[in-house]
């Protein structure tokens, strides 16, 4: 099943690329589909509307298939690479275990003078 979904993903990707390349941008008067014979079949607004819908359908198929493939791969491998790691013996923040020092006993530390 994963192989069939991956083939569907590849085919959808190719079609999505082709459909996006066939579209014309805003302000562009000529796209790849503006051959002499295509003007009589579809007007520019109809062509843009159809290409937009095809792009949306292909994008939904692409994203849905991507999510499905990711979920299938996630359930296939339940093991993590961190499963065999030993837990830390002490907390990462060493200040958390120190007792608080009272302000009367602590003196400010002077910074060393810079040498010229």
Z-matrix of the N, CA and C atoms (Angstrom, degrees):
N
C 1 1.436
C 2 1.527 1 111.53
N 3 1.327 2 116.41 1 -37.78
C 4 1.455 3 119.99 2 179.04
C 5 1.523 4 111.22 3 -63.77
N 6 1.322 5 116.60 4 -38.71
C 7 1.461 6 120.63 5 179.07
C 8 1.527 7 110.82 6 -63.77
N 9 1.313 8 117.06 7 -42.58
C 10 1.463 9 120.35 8 179.08
C 11 1.527 10 110.99 9 -64.86
N 12 1.329 11 116.79 10 -39.38
C 13 1.461 12 119.86 11 178.24
C 14 1.528 13 111.85 12 -68.09
N 15 1.322 14 116.97 13 -34.93
C 16 1.465 15 120.10 14 177.64
C 17 1.532 16 110.94 15 -68.97
N 18 1.327 17 116.81 16 -36.76
C 19 1.472 18 119.96 17 175.90
C 20 1.526 19 109.71 18 -66.30
N 21 1.332 20 117.19 19 -42.70
C 22 1.456 21 120.93 20 176.06
C 23 1.527 22 110.89 21 -60.70
N 24 1.315 23 116.97 22 -38.52
C 25 1.463 24 120.94 23 178.27
C 26 1.521 25 110.87 24 -63.65
N 27 1.318 26 117.74 25 -42.77
C 28 1.464 27 121.20 26 179.90
C 29 1.523 28 110.94 27 -65.58
N 30 1.325 29 116.96 28 -43.50
C 31 1.467 30 120.76 29 179.93
C 32 1.524 31 110.34 30 -65.28
N 33 1.325 32 116.83 31 -43.13
C 34 1.461 33 120.74 32 178.39
C 35 1.525 34 110.62 33 -62.78
N 36 1.312 35 117.42 34 -39.41
C 37 1.465 36 121.09 35 179.39
C 38 1.519 37 110.99 36 -62.01
N 39 1.325 38 116.54 37 -45.68
C 40 1.471 39 120.73 38 -179.40
C 41 1.523 40 110.14 39 -63.48
N 42 1.327 41 117.74 40 -46.36
C 43 1.462 42 120.73 41 179.29
C 44 1.530 43 111.43 42 -63.30
N 45 1.323 44 117.04 43 -39.07
C 46 1.460 45 120.33 44 179.66
C 47 1.533 46 110.53 45 -64.39
N 48 1.310 47 116.93 46 -41.24
C 49 1.462 48 120.85 47 177.80
C 50 1.522 49 110.50 48 -63.17
N 51 1.326 50 116.67 49 -44.22
C 52 1.466 51 120.55 50 -179.45
C 53 1.524 52 111.16 51 -63.81
N 54 1.314 53 117.17 52 -45.02
C 55 1.469 54 120.48 53 -178.46
C 56 1.519 55 110.78 54 -64.78
N 57 1.329 56 118.19 55 -39.99
C 58 1.462 57 120.56 56 178.90
C 59 1.528 58 110.34 57 -65.86
N 60 1.314 59 117.30 58 -39.24
C 61 1.461 60 119.98 59 179.11
C 62 1.527 61 112.03 60 -69.41
N 63 1.315 62 118.06 61 -28.34
C 64 1.461 63 120.75 62 179.37
C 65 1.519 64 112.88 63 -77.19
N 66 1.313 65 117.22 64 -18.23
C 67 1.460 66 119.89 65 -178.80
C 68 1.513 67 110.41 66 -74.11
N 69 1.296 68 115.29 67 154.83
C 70 1.455 69 120.27 68 174.86
C 71 1.517 70 108.32 69 -107.30
N 72 1.321 71 114.68 70 143.85
C 73 1.451 72 119.78 71 -176.98
C 74 1.516 73 111.69 72 -81.38
N 75 1.326 74 115.84 73 171.37
C 76 1.459 75 120.11 74 177.17
C 77 1.526 76 108.56 75 -67.34
N 78 1.301 77 115.99 76 131.41
C 79 1.454 78 121.11 77 179.98
C 80 1.509 79 113.47 78 86.20
N 81 1.301 80 118.02 79 -12.91
C 82 1.458 81 120.79 80 177.55
C 83 1.521 82 108.14 81 -87.00
N 84 1.291 83 115.98 82 122.70
C 85 1.460 84 119.80 83 -176.98
C 86 1.522 85 112.01 84 -83.88
N 87 1.318 86 118.17 85 -17.10
C 88 1.458 87 119.71 86 -177.00
C 89 1.519 88 109.74 87 -133.58
N 90 1.317 89 116.13 88 124.86
C 91 1.454 90 121.98 89 172.59
C 92 1.519 91 107.96 90 -107.90
N 93 1.305 92 117.48 91 -169.12
C 94 1.457 93 120.31 92 177.95
C 95 1.520 94 112.12 93 -72.46
N 96 1.352 95 117.13 94 -19.97
C 97 1.452 96 119.51 95 -177.42
C 98 1.524 97 113.49 96 -90.92
N 99 1.304 98 119.85 97 6.70
C 100 1.453 99 120.82 98 -175.27
C 101 1.515 100 111.76 99 -89.80
N 102 1.285 101 117.46 100 46.81
C 103 1.460 102 120.69 101 174.03
C 104 1.527 103 108.64 102 -73.09
N 105 1.326 104 117.78 103 167.47
C 106 1.467 105 121.05 104 -174.71
C 107 1.524 106 112.05 105 -63.66
N 108 1.324 107 118.70 106 -36.61
C 109 1.457 108 121.26 107 -177.69
C 110 1.508 109 114.05 108 -77.45
N 111 1.327 110 118.44 109 -23.70
C 112 1.454 111 120.16 110 -175.86
C 113 1.517 112 112.42 111 -76.93
N 114 1.310 113 118.90 112 -20.45
C 115 1.463 114 121.45 113 -179.46
C 116 1.517 115 111.85 114 -66.59
N 117 1.323 116 117.30 115 -31.68
C 118 1.458 117 119.48 116 -178.54
C 119 1.526 118 111.94 117 -78.54
N 120 1.310 119 118.31 118 -21.72
C 121 1.461 120 121.20 119 -177.69
C 122 1.519 121 111.47 120 -82.81
N 123 1.340 122 116.64 121 -50.45
C 124 1.462 123 120.53 122 -175.71
C 125 1.517 124 109.13 123 -130.70
N 126 1.311 125 115.64 124 142.56
C 127 1.459 126 119.01 125 172.80
C 128 1.524 127 108.75 126 -79.40
N 129 1.318 128 117.06 127 170.38
C 130 1.469 129 119.72 128 -176.15
C 131 1.531 130 111.79 129 -66.47
N 132 1.334 131 117.73 130 -34.75
C 133 1.468 132 118.87 131 -179.47
C 134 1.522 133 111.00 132 -72.57
N 135 1.329 134 117.62 133 -37.29
C 136 1.470 135 120.87 134 178.08
C 137 1.519 136 110.61 135 -67.66
N 138 1.328 137 116.09 136 -41.56
C 139 1.460 138 120.21 137 -179.10
C 140 1.519 139 109.98 138 -63.08
N 141 1.319 140 117.19 139 -44.38
C 142 1.465 141 120.59 140 179.14
C 143 1.513 142 112.05 141 -64.78
N 144 1.313 143 117.26 142 -37.83
C 145 1.454 144 121.56 143 179.95
C 146 1.530 145 110.79 144 -66.13
N 147 1.324 146 116.96 145 -43.85
C 148 1.468 147 120.96 146 -179.82
C 149 1.524 148 110.44 147 -66.46
N 150 1.331 149 116.76 148 -44.77
C 151 1.467 150 120.03 149 -178.73
C 152 1.529 151 111.08 150 -65.83
N 153 1.308 152 117.22 151 -33.84
C 154 1.455 153 120.49 152 177.72
C 155 1.522 154 111.01 153 -66.84
N 156 1.310 155 116.54 154 -41.98
C 157 1.467 156 120.18 155 178.73
C 158 1.528 157 111.55 156 -66.91
N 159 1.331 158 116.60 157 -41.15
C 160 1.474 159 119.90 158 178.15
C 161 1.523 160 109.61 159 -63.19
N 162 1.322 161 117.12 160 -42.17
C 163 1.466 162 121.02 161 178.94
C 164 1.524 163 110.87 162 -62.38
N 165 1.316 164 116.92 163 -42.90
C 166 1.470 165 120.60 164 -179.72
C 167 1.523 166 111.24 165 -63.77
N 168 1.335 167 117.04 166 -42.82
C 169 1.474 168 120.67 167 179.70
C 170 1.523 169 110.21 168 -64.95
N 171 1.332 170 117.13 169 -44.77
C 172 1.465 171 119.97 170 179.54
C 173 1.524 172 111.39 171 -65.39
N 174 1.316 173 117.62 172 -36.80
C 175 1.463 174 120.43 173 178.51
C 176 1.524 175 111.21 174 -66.45
N 177 1.334 176 116.92 175 -40.04
C 178 1.469 177 120.04 176 178.16
C 179 1.526 178 110.44 177 -65.35
N 180 1.324 179 116.94 178 -42.20
C 181 1.476 180 120.43 179 177.13
C 182 1.524 181 110.16 180 -62.24
N 183 1.332 182 116.65 181 -44.14
C 184 1.466 183 121.29 182 -179.63
C 185 1.525 184 111.41 183 -61.14
N 186 1.336 185 117.43 184 -48.69
C 187 1.462 186 120.50 185 -178.67
C 188 1.525 187 112.41 186 -67.49
N 189 1.323 188 116.55 187 -41.35
C 190 1.466 189 119.58 188 177.61
C 191 1.513 190 112.36 189 -62.82
N 192 1.323 191 115.51 190 -42.41
C 193 1.464 192 120.05 191 179.14
C 194 1.533 193 110.43 192 -67.36
N 195 1.320 194 117.76 193 -36.67
C 196 1.471 195 120.75 194 177.45
C 197 1.523 196 111.18 195 -62.78
N 198 1.332 197 116.18 196 -44.11
C 199 1.464 198 120.18 197 179.58
C 200 1.527 199 110.52 198 -65.74
N 201 1.320 200 116.69 199 -41.62
C 202 1.468 201 120.48 200 179.23
C 203 1.521 202 111.44 201 -63.80
N 204 1.322 203 117.37 202 -42.92
C 205 1.469 204 120.20 203 177.84
C 206 1.534 205 111.35 204 -64.41
N 207 1.310 206 117.25 205 -38.97
C 208 1.468 207 120.28 206 178.63
C 209 1.525 208 111.00 207 -65.33
N 210 1.335 209 116.93 208 -41.18
C 211 1.466 210 120.14 209 178.56
C 212 1.524 211 111.62 210 -66.04
N 213 1.337 212 116.70 211 -38.83
C 214 1.464 213 119.44 212 178.35
C 215 1.522 214 111.16 213 -65.36
N 216 1.317 215 117.52 214 -39.99
C 217 1.456 216 120.40 215 178.96
C 218 1.524 217 111.19 216 -70.55
N 219 1.321 218 117.52 217 -32.29
C 220 1.458 219 121.10 218 179.23
C 221 1.526 220 111.04 219 -67.14
N 222 1.317 221 117.80 220 -41.74
C 223 1.466 222 120.12 221 179.81
C 224 1.521 223 111.60 222 -73.83
N 225 1.315 224 116.65 223 -20.94
C 226 1.467 225 120.31 224 179.71
C 227 1.531 226 110.97 225 -71.48
N 228 1.321 227 116.58 226 -38.05
C 229 1.457 228 121.72 227 -176.91
C 230 1.527 229 108.87 228 -115.03
N 231 1.308 230 117.42 229 98.77
C 232 1.456 231 122.08 230 179.30
C 233 1.527 232 111.79 231 -89.82
N 234 1.323 233 118.28 232 -7.95
C 235 1.444 234 122.28 233 -176.48
C 236 1.526 235 110.19 234 -90.07
N 237 1.306 236 116.15 235 140.58
C 238 1.453 237 121.92 236 177.88
C 239 1.518 238 109.42 237 -103.63
N 240 1.318 239 117.41 238 154.49
C 241 1.463 240 119.86 239 177.77
C 242 1.522 241 111.59 240 -73.30
N 243 1.318 242 117.23 241 -13.74
C 244 1.456 243 121.06 242 179.68
C 245 1.530 244 113.06 243 -96.13
N 246 1.325 245 118.32 244 4.52
C 247 1.459 246 120.80 245 -178.71
C 248 1.524 247 112.58 246 -65.23
N 249 1.323 248 118.44 247 -32.42
C 250 1.462 249 121.88 248 -176.39
C 251 1.524 250 112.85 249 -91.25
N 252 1.299 251 118.46 250 0.65
C 253 1.459 252 121.58 251 -179.24
C 254 1.526 253 110.18 252 -77.71
N 255 1.329 254 115.34 253 143.52
C 256 1.454 255 121.06 254 177.50
C 257 1.523 256 108.71 255 -79.27
N 258 1.330 257 117.15 256 144.64
C 259 1.469 258 118.39 257 176.85
C 260 1.521 259 110.26 258 -70.79
N 261 1.310 260 116.22 259 156.45
C 262 1.455 261 120.70 260 179.06
C 263 1.520 262 109.99 261 -69.93
N 264 1.350 263 116.62 262 139.38
C 265 1.457 264 121.20 263 -178.65
C 266 1.530 265 111.25 264 -78.73
N 267 1.319 266 117.69 265 -25.70
C 268 1.456 267 120.63 266 -178.89
C 269 1.519 268 108.51 267 -134.03
N 270 1.293 269 118.37 268 159.37
C 271 1.461 270 120.31 269 179.41
C 272 1.525 271 111.44 270 -67.40
N 273 1.295 272 115.76 271 156.49
C 274 1.455 273 119.67 272 -179.43
C 275 1.522 274 111.90 273 -68.30
N 276 1.302 275 117.76 274 -33.68
C 277 1.449 276 121.66 275 -179.63
C 278 1.522 277 108.76 276 -92.85
N 279 1.332 278 117.40 277 103.76
C 280 1.466 279 120.38 278 -176.82
C 281 1.522 280 112.01 279 -71.79
N 282 1.332 281 118.01 280 -17.30
C 283 1.458 282 120.27 281 178.61
C 284 1.526 283 111.73 282 -71.55
N 285 1.283 284 118.86 283 -20.51
C 286 1.455 285 121.96 284 -176.61
C 287 1.524 286 111.35 285 -67.29
N 288 1.325 287 118.42 286 -28.04
C 289 1.461 288 120.87 287 -176.97
C 290 1.521 289 113.00 288 -92.15
N 291 1.317 290 118.19 289 -12.63
C 292 1.463 291 120.47 290 179.62
C 293 1.518 292 109.88 291 -76.10
N 294 1.320 293 114.83 292 145.99
C 295 1.466 294 119.69 293 176.41
C 296 1.522 295 108.25 294 -74.95
N 297 1.324 296 117.20 295 144.94
C 298 1.476 297 118.38 296 178.90
C 299 1.518 298 110.61 297 -65.76
N 300 1.313 299 116.12 298 138.84
C 301 1.461 300 122.67 299 -178.97
C 302 1.519 301 107.79 300 -95.04
N 303 1.349 302 115.45 301 134.77
C 304 1.469 303 118.41 302 179.80
C 305 1.525 304 109.60 303 -71.88
N 306 1.306 305 116.16 304 153.43
C 307 1.458 306 120.56 305 -176.43
C 308 1.529 307 112.19 306 -72.68
N 309 1.333 308 118.10 307 -19.36
C 310 1.464 309 120.80 308 -178.94
C 311 1.515 310 111.06 309 -73.90
N 312 1.322 311 118.20 310 -32.91
C 313 1.459 312 120.39 311 -176.65
C 314 1.506 313 112.56 312 -91.32
N 315 1.306 314 118.62 313 -16.52
C 316 1.459 315 119.20 314 -177.10
C 317 1.524 316 109.14 315 -93.30
N 318 1.293 317 115.58 316 136.45
C 319 1.451 318 121.72 317 177.75
C 320 1.522 319 108.62 318 -114.51
N 321 1.305 320 117.67 319 144.10
C 322 1.459 321 119.61 320 178.64
C 323 1.511 322 111.15 321 -64.63
N 324 1.296 323 116.40 322 142.74
C 325 1.458 324 122.00 323 -179.16
C 326 1.520 325 107.68 324 -93.34
N 327 1.328 326 116.70 325 129.45
C 328 1.450 327 121.15 326 -179.36
C 329 1.523 328 109.51 327 -83.10
N 330 1.299 329 115.62 328 142.80
C 331 1.463 330 120.43 329 179.00
C 332 1.517 331 108.76 330 -77.59
N 333 1.338 332 118.19 331 144.60
C 334 1.463 333 120.24 332 179.61
C 335 1.529 334 110.32 333 -67.64
N 336 1.327 335 115.47 334 147.09
C 337 1.466 336 120.76 335 -179.35
C 338 1.520 337 109.25 336 -74.12
N 339 1.319 338 115.49 337 142.06
C 340 1.463 339 120.71 338 179.52
C 341 1.530 340 109.75 339 -78.56
N 342 1.304 341 117.07 340 138.19
C 343 1.465 342 122.06 341 179.63
C 344 1.524 343 108.50 342 -91.91
N 345 1.340 344 114.73 343 144.07
C 346 1.460 345 119.17 344 178.85
C 347 1.486 346 111.06 345 -99.99
